[in-house]
Every structure is written in C-alpha cells, then in structure tokens.
Amino acid sequence: MSSPDAFDPITGGNDEPWFIVTRFGGGVRAMPANWKGAVVLAGMILGNVALGLGAGLTWAFTGQWWWTAIYALFVFPGFFFLIFTIVHRKGREIVYAPVNPGPIPPVAMRAFPPPKAAASTNPGLTVQAIDHVQLAIPPGGEDQARRFYGDLLGLSEQPKPPALAARGGCWFESAAVKVHCGVEDPFNPAHKAHVAFRVSDVTGLAARARAAGWQVTDDDALPGHDRIYINDPFGNRLEFLKPL
C-alpha cells in the first residue's frame, strides 16, 4: 500500500474544510473531514429520508399522490445537487494515484492535513521562495508585453541592469510577484507549462481581458477556486485563480 507521501494535496479555499473529495480509481468520492462534515451529511440524509416518508404516508392515508411526485421529481434530486454544492464549497481535494486501484484505504484520511515534506537530501540547502518567473517572448515583443503585463495585469515595469538590458526583454513586478520577459529566438510559446497567478478578482480580470481582445478560457476543474486561463500576446498559457 502506498504511503501518505503518495498524496498530492490540492487545497481549497478553506483552512478547515468539512469534506475530503478524493479522485480515486477513475472516480470521485467524498467523505467527511471532521465533525462538521459528518453532521451536515447525516442531517441531510435524515432530512431527506424524513421528507420521503412523509410524502409516502401522505399518499397512503389521503390519496394525495402529488406529494410523492413532488418529492421524487424535485426534493430527492435536489438533495444531491445541494450536497454536491456543499462538498464543492467546503471541501478539499486529494489526488491519489495508487498502483492497484481499489476501495479507498484508511490511509486516505491520513492525507489530511497534508503530509510533512520529506527531509531534504542536502541539509546545507534551503529553498526559501521563488524569486521570479521568466517567460519567453519573441524578438521585438517588448511593447506587446508591456500592454499585457503592465496595462492588463497592473505590474510595474522595472529597469533591467545595464549588462542585461542589451539582451532585450523587460521586467515587471509588484510587491509580491516578479515576472521577467526574456527574448528567445527562435521563439516557441509555452502551451502546457504555465505560471499560476493568485488574483483578487477573477471575474473582473476575465471581463477586462475579453474587452481588450485577449483569449480567455474559463475553467472549473479545481474545487474551491475561481479559475481562468489567459494567453499572453505570444501564446504563453497563464493561469489566474482565487480561492473561494
């Protein structure tokens, strides 16, 4: 059986999620992560059963069959929609890829909270943070980069050191992010590999980008997040997300 280190947690927007959503063996399953999730799930199941029994008894004793029809057509399927919404908003997804897929093992619960990182094989080295990201642009693409990274994303352009300025390209940064656009010739855009930026307003960014003519792709595959992809002027794929 795989160890807890085999789990790759993808956290949602909640520090203390109520559910764990597990992709396992080609399917998606959910389980309560704590007492809140257990209470919500038990309450919804018991409430749904009570409503079903009430509708059935009403039909049996009064002949008013439409109560059961309303339950079967609206209340019962509505239960699944509601619990799916709660799990999506209050859950944390764990991607688990065992060698031999089968029932979710008890070790799945030990993946929450996320396991501690493995000890470094080089005790003398500590990776502290990402200093900057570099994205490739074609020769002469500086003005287009300024229109995208400066005007759309609101990053301020910073002067390059004289020794590097002759190579072309441009640098942008904010208090939290540094993006270096470096010239690559011949140029090949990154269609799959990408940088993910956390932003304060995904919907507003998408609207501004579309209004400016940029290609925007909506994406809801990551639970607990608003997320879109935007191609920069050169076809580099960039992800923008916000925890819900």
Secondary structure as UniProt FT lines:
FT   HELIX           4..6
FT   STRAND          8..10
FT   STRAND          19..24
FT   TURN            25..26
FT   STRAND          27..32
FT   HELIX           35..62
FT   HELIX           66..70
FT   HELIX           71..75
FT   HELIX           76..90
FT   STRAND          91..95
FT   HELIX           106..111
FT   TURN            123..124
FT   STRAND          133..137
FT   TURN            139..140
FT   HELIX           142..145
FT   HELIX           146..152
FT   STRAND          156..158
FT   HELIX           162..165
FT   TURN            166..167
FT   STRAND          170..173
FT   STRAND          178..183
FT   STRAND          195..198
FT   HELIX           202..211
FT   TURN            212..213
FT   STRAND          216..219
FT   TURN            223..224
FT   STRAND          225..231
FT   TURN            233..234
FT   STRAND          237..243
//
